[in-house]
Amino acid sequence: MNVATPAEAGLRRFSLAIDAMGGDHAPESVLDGLVLAAERHPRAQFLLVGDEARLTPLLAARPAAARVCAIRHAPDAIPGDMKPTAALRQGRNSSMRLAIDAVAQGEAAGVVSAGNTGALMALAKIVVKTMPEIGRPALAAIAPSARGDVVMLDLGANVQCDARNLVEFAIMGDAFARAVLGLPGPSIGLMNVGSEELKGDDRVRQAAEVLRAPSTALNFHGFIEGHDIAAGTVDVVVMDGFTGNVALKTGEGALKLMRDMLRQVFTSSIPARMGYLLARPALDRLREWMDPRRYNGAILLGLNGVVVKSHGGTDATGFAHAVDVAMDMVTHGFIQQIRDSLSRLATPGPSVTAPQD
Amino acid sequence: MNVATPAEAGLRRFSLAIDAMGGDHAPESVLDGLVLAAERHPRAQFLLVGDEARLTPLLAARPAAARVCAIRHAPDAIPGDMKPTAALRQGRNSSMRLAIDAVAQGEAAGVVSAGNTGALMALAKIVVKTMPEIGRPALAAIAPSARGDVVMLDLGANVQCDARNLVEFAIMGDAFARAVLGLPGPSIGLMNVGSEELKGDDRVRQAAEVLRAPSTALNFHGFIEGHDIAAGTVDVVVMDGFTGNVALKTGEGALKLMRDMLRQVFTSSIPARMGYLLARPALDRLREWMDPRRYNGAILLGLNGVVVKSHGGTDATGFAHAVDVAMDMVTHGFIQQIRDSLSRLATPGPSVTAPQD
């Protein structure tokens, strides 16, 4: 099952395939999300994959979504707790699988699902396949910082990485930041322990050497440390998947702790409650700015198609943001951008030899 | 230069040796910190190492500190930007080195310095030496969480770790939490990427197997993820030094971002300013609870003595907290606790063979 380019196949009729049955509140939350997406992307066409009998009346009740959606029947759905291996064997007629198949067959440029993360990653890798130029796909996400949005990757697709993997993550992160954040030359930081006395490891230093070479044409900032994520020192934060997964969740945990403490502060006394009411407009802006729904969407980069995982528990607003991310990648030539960058790496210049693992 | 136990040497006259010349505001901030420490530890005796001519009048002006301090002259001080290798060669008469020497010679049970981190770590490892039972020392710190203070280690002393190192970190973290947080059976979590679909790496799984064995007598919680740090899911968070360094700084960065955003919120309008004034007592308690000075002190665990690094830029309050941590370790038999735990590991039961690196 190879990916045909649209020109070759003449097949591509859909911007995105949507797994209508994935997520805690599917299919309603998915369809409500598509109402919002239809407003923002009026010329898009979505292939809505799921239980036709359930979807038809729901879609009829949402004319704005109906205008941009076509239903494809899928008799099954992959449960949230199914192991990836089981999903591969038993999920052939599932909404997730048929949506992914549509990407592999060139019918759609990408897929969005709020379903089982492990199943989506496994199915996407096997069905859509990794780009021939890329060693390993990476999981990316967008996070807030003091100086605008920041792309973080890898967030756990690769627990062990070598220097070559890190270089590829930088290239994919660069292409992603161009497509989704609209930055012409995003700055790239490579995560390290940084301070002089605590030496970074060899693979990080080796990756930095390659990224510094002018031939890569990347805006490589150099090494960064953990606090640089929230400070917004760079636009793209490159890490191995173990570190990235821990860093993302540690940062989220710290922000949640702070939100919980503030809630306690503002309910601790009558004057504090009044204080909250007075500061409320500004506090609401802060809350909105940090709204996790604005940052919904984990993106599997490096496949022959766009694959976006929406958080399973999100609502229509969150799902629409995940669709936004996928649409930005589709319309801004994300995959071609990666190919161009990788071809520059292949030209004479420093290369990563003897990768370690 | 071996470490004599006090009973053997009959030498130990000091609770702690203090590097009087290390830190941005030394020696004044150090001496002011000792005034506070003298109140909290009235029976302690500190060996104050530094420039005698400068220290004598400063100490005379602080009678509370003078009562618990003896000065030892050191003609040199190690600059903040000196490389560890240079500190080893050229720092033989420095305040830091002579303070560390006092620990190695059994004159003091521990040392506190706000000086050059890399130099302190290198000198301590070489002069005080690693405990024979421990493969590699680890850097630990205390952080706030929703459920009380949490011990994090390793924070960067070991960029690459094998399973055996992680097991030793767990044992050292257990002993540290008992001594400094006063917990009788601290729960230990091993950092992983956690979710089913994203498999953790082998060394983490191998370490977990050992830690689960009843013979270790540890309260091992199992795997945790990044968000568990701030949630306070466990009392001790065990990680390799690369991950730990990034996690610590990422969490600090997220909290700093939130503090900066709140400052903006409360200065954004007249009503917001008034709201701040009304909620101020509760906000001040929150600020106090998160005060970085309360968490000052990075501790190098696994040496034949207590070695605490105070933040270079801290004030008297912060330095006194670092002294508190060192005093807790000295008075609660921290090093004996590690020895006892390690001896249990050596008894029949699962062991870590073929460590990977």
Interface residues (C-beta under 8 A of the other chain):
Chain A: K83 P84 N116 T117 G118 A119 M121 A122 P144 S145 A146 G156 A157 V159 Q160 M191 V193 G194 S195 E196 E197 L198 K199 G200 D201 E225 G226 H227 D228 I229 A230 A231 M239 G241 F242 T243 N245 V246 A247 L248 K249 T250 G251 E252 G253 A254 L255 K256 L257 M258 D260 M261 L262 Q264 V265 F266 S268 S269 P271 A272 M274 G275 Y276 L277 L278 A279 R280 P281 A282 L283 R285 L286 W289 M290
Chain B: K83 P84 N116 T117 G118 A119 M121 A122 P144 S145 A146 G156 A157 V159 Q160 M191 V193 G194 S195 E196 E197 L198 K199 G200 D201 E225 G226 H227 D228 I229 A230 A231 M239 G241 F242 T243 N245 V246 A247 L248 K249 T250 G251 E252 G253 A254 L255 K256 L257 M258 D260 M261 L262 Q264 V265 F266 S268 S269 P271 A272 M274 G275 Y276 L277 L278 A279 R280 P281 A282 L283 R285 L286 W289
